[in-house]
Amino acid sequence: MALLSKKDTNLITDPLADNNPITIQVLGICSALAITAELKASLVMAVSVMFVLAMGNVVISLMRNIIPSKIRIIVQLIVVATLVIIVDQVLKAFAYELSKTLAVFVGLIITNCIIMGRFEAFALGNGPWRSFLDGIGNSMGYGLILVIVGFFRELLGSGTLFGIPVLGDPIEKTGLYSIGYENNGFMIIPPAALIVVGIIIWVQRSRNPALVEEN
Amino acid sequence: MHELKLKYQGKKMAPAFNAFHTFLFTPNETTHGGTHVKAADDLKRTMNTVIMALVPILIFSMFNAGYQYYAAIDAANGTPRTLSLFENFLTWDNFWIGIIKVLPLLVVSYGVGLLVEFIFAVIKGHEVEEGYLVTGMLVPLIVPIDTPLWMLAVAVVFGVVIGKEVFGGTGMNILNPALTIRAFLFFAYPTWMSGDKVWVYQAVEKAGGPDAISGETILGFLAQNKGSEMAYSVSDMFFGFIPGSVGETSTLLILLGGLFLIYTKIASWRIMLSAVIGSLVMGLIFNQVVDMGWVTETSKFYGLMSFDFWKHLIIGGLAFGIVFMATDPVTGAQTNRGKWIYGFFIGFISVMIRVFNPAYPEGVFLAILLMNVFAPTIDHYVVQGNIKRRMKRLKNAVILPKDSDGKAEELKAETV
């Protein structure tokens, strides 16, 4: 007896690839552009969104039959805001430096389109367990892209991964830097993230032509 | 080559062999059936005309590379130096530095760019397009002389793939690929693209040492309010005996190239003229602001704002950008009225960026890229304006009695 039925497994695996929130649904782009200059920030952001989305999905799903549909957006906002404040306080308490890097973007999880999108599209119509899996799956798909983008941006832009120099020391001129390599300043600025996300979308669509829209 | 081409016909690598063939020979296929286009200037000939206009600039830039190097050494040693065309400019020593510095840039630009083009042609199964011929020539001319070759290679790959191929290749690109490459280099490796060390051969390597040399561009001097320390005369600026990106310095040769392109009807005189007007207008506005006393000498904008408005045209990359970049028929505006607006704003914004961007006092490539983005919008409104005017004319027109309503509808459909 598998832990999850096949249908439930799909809830987690689909958003990783063929229904990815960033590359296919094109949600949550703003934060993907803003905080992916460092891998560590990307990872923390991914985990934070996972917590907010999974918990939020469960809460909304439990309340779905008692929320009047006219004020559902407000109710959803309150739920997200509560969860985001929890994440924010935890980060401030246990990872103060990092919370300064992420700064306003933790607060802006509230406006992350993925969260409202999944509440509206999934949690309002499904049970808590399935909603939980959907939240985990979507935030993992989101996190996957964030980590890929963060990996390339930090490696090419700063020559480090998780803040650890992997290509040598640019000031002492060791490693790759001794033969004239230089960090690519373009990768540090947000437009680079847009281009990296674009390349990921390009690669994904050429591997799976079914994703290409007809027009 | 003919046999190779036939042998690989219909195979995967066919586009690559066809490309070499068309590069070396006239295509050996003739059209069967009636032909309709009877002009001789195909894309290949258009591109070659632009390259012919660029060759004198390339050769001049090779001499200038050496001249600036020896001039900078003299300046560092305090030796006075007067320019003499045949004694210390057109010399073998100067040309040799051009050969070892400029030619590698050219080779890398063409090699990497054409490789990318070939790969895409083979993947997509179409003929290799000639679009890169001009880009490959422009790129080495708009970068600083000491640009490391690997940086250039990375930038070329980026520019050709992201600037051109993702949009569908030659003729479909929104942004000028050569300028995309330049912008990538600027944002990715700013230390190699600005400052007073990058414009002269070996200045970076010798920095801080006993034989340190430097060559600040004129814009650099002005941005630091050090215009009075500058030793270049107006004729130096016009003929191009000044430091700068490889091929942007000689306004004279750029002007000749521009006239040649206008004469052969390859480039649009409307864009060139309106861009010149645009930059003069902006320069005049700044001059007026200084004359009115609104900007004092202590202001960090003073140097560039008080610079005579017409001199903007003969320094930096403005002339080069206007003649060879702004007139790119793919990324520029297409309608005649659109070309006037497009060109005017390129000149206008270029000078504006020069003055207000003290970190990097050259804005031509940014201005042209910005207007590239707006070119379709400009064209759209020009076309809409035409349609509106004609619709109005149609409404006011007297429809003859024998014309039925159906006829008027038909006419309307045609006009739109």
Interface residues (C-beta under 8 A of the other chain):
Chain A: G180 Y181 E182 N184 G185 F186 M187 I189 I195 G198 W202
Chain B: P148 W150 M151 V154 I162 V166 F184 F187 A188 Y189 P190 T191 W192
